[in-house]
């Protein structure tokens, strides 16, 4: 399953493919999400703007505990589990981005 | 700057090239503007297998010096009011192919701009006259002449152009994801997520101000206060900032005293990370792009990819 970390402006964003285990884990986490309220702020122009992934042909963005998708669907992920799972799958060549994402979503689980 | 695409193939990429010579652009766009009956809405003519149309597309929203014209139009199209004039004008555009081989596009790998290809195109276009089709009515978008030449207060005797903030040109599904800050600041939609230096085999190799700045200069940018002559019209003022070791970002000075930018594949905008209109790229909220590098001018000879 292809995923993307939306963070850069000039360079291409990091994109990679989840292995079957990672894909199953993401599907499972996504399935557990509940409907939520829209975020009070938008992702910034410059900096961490979330993870993008596609499930059953629908594109989702997970950003700071809010997962948005088609038709303005908003799902709540208060512990940012999806972002943490995707961050853990980030290829090592992008490991220097870890602190930035953690800074945005919080280092510890709430 | 114009992109010419001959819509004629099905499997391989269509022949396409870029006209950078501003005199040629002015001449051809003038001819197109004077012969409205020769131009047609793209895609409004024949859509089957074989030659369909010559698509002409402007690669920036800078207005032309003398004549107005649409951003995109088709020639050699059976949807044109005057098919013969449309074919004649299409042949003039195709004649520029021989002089446009210096800019390599992705399509050229499978569809190189050879003499044989040019002859094939000419032959197919002329054949259109034998089977004219249905005529469609034409509509034209409004002309936006809002562009101003201003003196650069930081330098002696330097001038550059500022254009109307026009995010609508960039914020469409066909454009936004494929163009980044460098495309926006240079005002050239390449649809390739352009990288400084790449068009000239000198792409950046380190995410530092000097390295990315040098790569951009390989594309033709010059440092601020190295005044560009009027022949480089339209000349833009760009600002380079750096997220050291992480990424780079560009801004473009706009008409009205503020700055526009396009963070990666997101929408073009004129506000910073705090939501404030950008009056100064050196002091605006840039998130992790903490290092302000410097300013550059970009004239029309700057080619990016």
Interface residues (C-beta under 8 A of the other chain):
Chain A: X6 X7 X8 X9 X10 X11 X12 X13 X44 X45 X46 X47 X49 X96 X97 X100
Chain B: X180 X181 X182 X193 X195 X196 X207 X212 X243 X245 X246 X247 X248 X249 X250 X261 X262 X263 X264 X265 X266 X269 X271 X272 X273 X286 X287 X288 X289
